[in-house]
């Protein structure tokens, strides 16, 4: 099924199928135009993280909660940055 159809299912059920097909082509054209203009589509914006600072704080014994408060980033983001420098090795 078309993704936009799943999102607008309640709305599109009131229209004949030809209108839905036209709507589908309009959505695809809009996405094509946005990409041509260099717009970023989908996903969350990445946060700039200083992984070396996080590693330094962690080596000083700071908890993830303390690092989160000091850097102003989420705990998971801090952990992702830390483990990109220090990958966990399986035994």
C-alpha positions in Angstrom: 0.0 0.0 0.0 1.1 3.5 -0.6 2.5 5.2 2.5 0.6 8.4 2.1 -2.6 6.3 1.7 -2.0 4.7 5.1 -1.6 8.1 6.7 -4.6 9.7 5.1 -6.8 6.6 4.8 -9.7 8.1 6.6 -9.7 11.1 4.3 -9.0 9.3 1.0 -11.8 6.7 1.5 -14.3 9.5 0.7 -12.7 10.1 -2.7 -12.7 7.8 -5.8 -9.5 5.9 -6.6 -8.6 8.3 -9.5 -8.3 11.2 -7.1 -6.0 9.1 -4.8 -3.8 8.3 -7.8 -3.6 12.0 -8.7 -2.7 12.8 -5.1 0.0 10.1 -5.2 1.6 11.7 -8.2 1.4 15.2 -6.6 3.1 13.9 -3.5 5.9 12.3 -5.5 6.3 15.5 -7.6 6.6 17.6 -4.4 9.2 15.3 -3.0 11.2 15.4 -6.3 11.0 19.2 -6.3 12.2 19.4 -2.7 15.1 17.1 -3.4 16.0 19.2 -6.5 16.1 22.3 -4.3 18.5 20.5 -1.8 16.0 20.1 1.0 16.7 17.5 3.6 13.9 15.0 3.9 13.1 12.9 6.9 15.1 12.0 10.0 16.2 13.9 13.0 18.9 16.5 12.8 22.2 15.3 14.2 23.6 17.0 17.3 27.2 18.1 17.3 28.9 16.1 20.0 32.5 16.4 21.4 33.2 12.7 21.9 36.7 13.4 23.4 35.1 15.6 26.1 32.7 12.9 26.9 35.5 10.3 27.1 37.5 12.6 29.4 34.5 13.1 31.7 33.9 9.4 31.7 37.5 8.6 32.5 37.3 11.0 35.5 34.5 8.8 36.8 31.5 10.9 36.0 28.1 9.1 35.6 26.1 9.3 32.4 23.6 11.5 34.2 26.3 14.0 35.2 27.7 14.0 31.7 24.2 14.6 30.4 23.7 17.6 32.7 27.1 19.1 32.0 27.0 18.8 28.2 23.3 19.4 27.7 22.9 16.4 25.4 20.8 13.2 26.0 22.3 10.2 27.8 21.9 8.0 24.7 23.7 10.5 22.5 26.6 10.8 24.9 26.8 7.0 25.1 26.7 6.7 21.3 29.6 9.2 21.0 31.6 7.5 23.7 31.2 4.0 22.3 32.1 5.2 18.8 35.6 6.0 20.3 35.7 3.0 22.6 33.8 0.1 21.0 32.7 -2.8 23.3 34.5 -6.0 22.5 32.8 -9.3 22.8 34.6 -11.9 25.0 
